[in-house]
Structure formats: structure tokens, C-alpha cells
Amino acid sequence: MKYVNYFIFVLILVIYSCYTNEEETYNGTLRFEIDHHVQGMPIEVDNMIYTNAAGNPYEISEIQWFISDVSLVDSEGQTHLLSNSDWIHYIDTDLPETHSWTIMDGVRPGEYEMIKFVFGIKGEKNAPMMFTDPPESNMIWPYYMGGDEGGYHYMKLNGFWIDKQSQRSPFNFHIGVGQLYDENARITGFVQNWFEVELPLSSFTMPAGGNVTAQIVMNVENWFKGPNNYDHDVFGGSIMANQEAMGQIKTNGRDVFSAIIK
């Protein structure tokens, strides 16, 4: 009897192994290529050639940010969360190797209407000291400014602008967890500024065992316009303690990203 049970056990393992291998072969692969543009052209860093909607001449030095929690909306309107095993990716304009990301989880064949992702890191996942090695660890957000759900910046966009005094002034256009202050400038609470991006024109068909590449473009000028014309002369060079400024960024950010399916 024990030999029969053993035989059945082995048979189940073989069947499961075959099923798993077939499913892995059957699923497709989604890959992101991530670019940064200004006015439809690849970004030029360290060059004062741009002007935002508020009339501030500016230049970009570097952009560092996190993308996480990628999901797909199928033809029936159901949302499928991907990247469970590799759910977050760091992008840095100075590190070309960070400009591509192959999603670890296989994508089932079929029609998909939209790609979605989270800009930044959701609060419950944004734990302090989650990253121990650079470059990700360099994105740390001060604990007193973010608490247990504000471990890291969502984005650092650094550069310079020409201020009212016609001086070249640095700006740290940083967004993460915001703070609420009382009349004595003491922090009384926190504000989550991550948001979900719904990429327009991102429908695609995943063939069985196939590959799909989506070019994700950050259109940098859109951080500074519509519905809020962001003015560096109003908010100054550092905004990590300014929820009004970060709130404008969050609202503008929903129109920052676009996609091209290849």
C-alpha cells in the first residue's frame, strides 16, 4: 500500500511540474524602456534651455525616482497586479542600466486595455531602511518627516532656475510623504503623495510565450503645468517640508507619463 501511495505522490509531482513549466512557457514577458523628455525630445541635462509654464527658465541636472506595483487592465475591465516578486524599480537619468525593467511575473496571453503603475511607493510598503545599498538607499526620506510609511523619496528632480534677481539658483524638486504642521510648526500628521498612473494609449496584445515592450516616457515639463503652473519663485529651492508644493506636483503628475507600445 505504501508503494501505491508513493507512486501517486510522485505522479502528482510530475503532473504539477509539467503544468508549471507549460504555464511559464505559455505566459509572455512585459518589458519597460523608460525615457525622459522635454517638449517631445530627449532631455538635455545641465543646459539652461527650458522655460516652464510660470515663465521660469530652468535646467535639469538629474532625475531619480521609483516605479512600483505595475498592473494591467484586461479587455473585461479586470485589473491584474504584476511584479509581486519584483514590485519596485529605481530609475536614474545618470544610470542607463536602470532605464529598462523586465517584469518578473509572467503575463497571461490576451488583450489588455491599459498599463497602470504607482509613481513612488505606497505608504504601507514604503518602510524605512528597506534599502541598504546605493543607489536606492540614497533616496531615504527623513524619518521625522515621513514616519513609518515614508521611508524613501518618490522622486528627486534636481536642477537650477533663473530667479527674480536673475541669479542661477538651485532647486531640489523632491516629492515624498508630506507633513501637516500646527501653529507652532510642529508636525501633527503625514500626507501620502504617491499616486497611480493610468497610461493612455497603452493597450496591447500579449501572444502566448511572446514579448511586449512598452516605452514609458516621463514628459518632464508637465510636472510644472496644468492644472497648476508651478512657480519656482513662489516655492523656492527646497520643498520637502512644503505640502502645498508637493500637492501641486502630485496633481500635475497624473499627466506626466505617456507610453508607446513596441
C-alpha positions in Angstrom: 0.0 0.0 0.0 2.8 2.4 0.9 4.3 1.8 -2.6 1.0 2.8 -4.2 0.9 6.0 -2.1 4.4 6.7 -3.1 3.6 6.2 -6.7 0.6 8.5 -6.5 2.7 11.2 -4.8 5.4 11.0 -7.5 2.8 11.2 -10.2 1.3 14.3 -8.7 4.7 16.0 -8.5 5.4 15.1 -12.2 2.0 16.5 -13.3 2.4 19.7 -11.3 5.9 20.2 -12.6 4.7 19.7 -16.2 1.8 22.1 -15.6 4.1 24.7 -14.1 6.6 24.5 -16.9 3.8 24.7 -19.5 2.3 27.8 -17.8 5.7 29.5 -17.6 6.3 28.8 -21.3 2.7 29.9 -22.1 3.0 33.3 -20.4 4.6 36.3 -22.0 7.1 38.9 -20.9 6.5 42.6 -20.4 9.5 44.9 -20.6 9.6 48.7 -19.9 12.0 51.1 -21.6 12.0 54.3 -19.6 12.9 57.7 -21.1 12.8 61.3 -20.0 11.6 64.0 -22.5 11.0 67.7 -22.5 8.7 69.0 -25.2 8.9 65.8 -27.1 12.7 65.5 -27.2 15.1 63.5 -25.0 16.2 65.5 -22.1 19.4 67.6 -22.2 20.9 67.9 -18.7 23.0 70.8 -17.4 21.8 73.2 -20.0 19.6 76.2 -19.3 17.4 75.8 -22.4 13.9 75.2 -20.9 11.2 77.5 -19.6 8.2 76.3 -17.5 4.6 77.5 -17.7 5.2 80.0 -15.0 7.9 81.6 -17.0 10.9 80.3 -15.0 14.0 79.5 -17.2 15.3 76.2 -15.9 17.7 73.3 -16.4 17.7 69.7 -15.2 20.8 68.1 -13.5 19.4 64.7 -12.7 16.2 62.7 -12.1 15.9 59.8 -9.7 12.6 58.1 -9.0 10.7 54.9 -8.1 8.0 53.0 -10.1 6.1 50.2 -8.4 3.0 48.0 -8.4 2.5 47.5 -12.1 -0.9 46.3 -13.1 -2.8 45.5 -16.3 -6.4 46.1 -17.2 -7.8 43.3 -19.3 -10.5 43.5 -22.0 -13.2 42.8 -19.4 -12.1 45.7 -17.2 -10.4 43.5 -14.6 -7.2 44.7 -13.0 -4.3 42.3 -12.6 -1.4 43.2 -10.3 2.0 42.1 -11.7 5.6 42.2 -10.3 4.7 40.6 -7.0 8.2 39.2 -6.7 10.0 42.3 -8.1 7.5 45.0 -7.4 9.6 48.1 -7.3 12.2 49.6 -9.7 14.6 52.5 -9.4 15.3 54.9 -12.3 18.2 57.3 -12.5 19.0 59.5 -15.5 22.7 59.1 -14.7 22.5 55.3 -14.7 21.5 53.9 -18.2 21.2 50.4 -16.8 18.2 51.5 -14.7 16.3 52.6 -17.9 14.9 49.2 -18.6 12.8 46.8 -16.5 11.6 43.4 -17.3 8.6 42.4 -15.2 9.4 39.2 -13.3 5.9 37.8 -13.3 4.7 36.2 -16.5 1.8 37.9 -18.3 -1.0 35.7 -19.5 -1.8 35.8 -23.2 -4.7 38.0 -24.2 -5.9 41.5 -24.8 -5.0 44.3 -22.4 -6.6 47.8 -22.5 -4.2 49.7 -20.2 -1.0 49.6 -18.2 -1.0 51.2 -14.8 1.6 51.7 -12.1 2.3 53.6 -8.9 4.5 56.6 -9.0 6.6 56.3 -5.9 5.9 53.7 -3.2 2.6 53.1 -1.4 2.6 54.0 2.2 2.4 50.6 3.8 5.3 49.4 1.6 7.5 52.5 2.0 9.3 51.2 5.1 12.3 53.0 6.5 15.6 51.2 5.9 14.1 48.9 3.3 17.1 49.5 1.1 20.6 49.0 2.5 22.7 49.6 -0.7 23.1 52.6 -3.0 21.7 54.0 -5.3 18.3 53.1 -3.8 19.5 53.8 -0.2 20.4 57.3 -1.3 16.7 58.0 -1.7 16.0 57.8 2.0 13.4 60.3 3.4 14.0 61.7 6.9 12.0 59.6 9.4 10.7 62.6 11.3 9.2 63.9 8.0 7.5 60.7 7.0 7.1 58.3 9.8 6.7 54.5 9.4 5.2 54.9 5.9 7.6 57.4 4.5 10.9 55.7 4.1 12.0 57.0 0.8 11.7 59.8 -1.7 9.3 59.1 -4.6 11.4 61.3 -6.8 14.4 63.7 -6.8 14.4 66.1 -9.7 17.3 68.5 -9.2 18.4 71.4 -11.3 18.6 75.2 -11.5 16.4 78.1 -12.4 16.9 81.8 -13.1 15.2 83.6 -10.1 13.7 87.0 -9.8 17.1 88.5 -9.2 18.4 87.0 -12.4 20.5 84.6 -10.4 21.1 80.9 -11.2 19.6 79.2 -8.1 19.5 75.5 -7.3 16.2 73.7 -6.8 15.5 70.3 -5.2 12.2 69.3 -6.7 11.7 66.4 -4.3 8.4 64.6 -3.5 7.7 62.1 -0.8 5.4 62.0 2.2 4.2 65.4 3.2 3.6 66.8 6.6 0.9 68.7 8.5 2.0 71.4 10.9 0.4 73.2 13.8 0.7 76.9 14.6 4.0 76.2 16.4 5.5 74.5 13.3 5.2 71.0 14.9 4.4 68.1 12.8 0.9 66.7 13.6 0.4 64.2 10.7 1.5 63.0 7.4 0.2 63.1 3.8 0.7 60.3 1.3 1.7 61.8 -2.1 2.1 58.6 -4.2 -0.4 58.2 -7.0 -1.5 55.7 -9.6 -0.7 56.4 -13.2 -3.0 55.2 -15.9 -1.0 55.2 -19.2 -3.0 56.5 -22.2 -2.7 54.6 -25.4 -1.1 51.6 -23.7 -3.3 48.7 -25.0 -1.6 45.7 -26.3 -1.9 42.0 -27.2 0.3 39.5 -25.4 0.9 36.4 -27.6 1.5 33.1 -25.9 5.2 32.9 -25.0 5.7 36.3 -26.6 7.3 39.6 -25.6 5.9 43.1 -25.4 7.9 46.2 -24.9 6.4 49.5 -23.6 8.3 52.7 -23.9 7.4 54.8 -20.8 8.1 58.5 -21.2 8.3 61.0 -18.4 7.4 64.3 -20.0 9.3 66.5 -17.6 7.7 69.8 -18.5 4.3 68.5 -17.4 5.4 68.5 -13.7 5.3 72.3 -13.9 1.9 72.8 -15.6 -1.8 72.0 -15.7 -3.7 72.2 -13.6 -1.1 74.0 -11.5 1.5 76.3 -13.0 4.3 75.6 -10.6 6.5 78.6 -9.9 10.0 78.2 -8.5 10.0 81.8 -7.4 7.0 81.1 -5.2 8.1 77.8 -3.6 11.9 78.3 -3.7 14.6 75.7 -4.0 13.6 73.1 -1.4 10.1 71.8 -0.9 10.4 68.6 1.2 8.6 70.4 4.1 6.1 72.1 1.9 2.9 70.0 1.3 1.3 72.7 -0.8 4.1 72.5 -3.3 4.1 68.6 -3.2 0.3 68.7 -3.6 0.7 70.7 -6.8 3.3 68.2 -8.1 1.0 65.2 -7.3 -1.9 66.8 -9.1 0.2 67.7 -12.1 1.9 64.3 -12.1 -1.2 62.4 -13.5 -0.5 63.9 -16.9 3.3 63.5 -16.9 3.6 60.0 -18.3 2.9 58.5 -21.7 3.5 55.2 -23.4 4.4 53.8 -26.8 3.9 50.0 -27.3 6.5 48.5 -29.5 
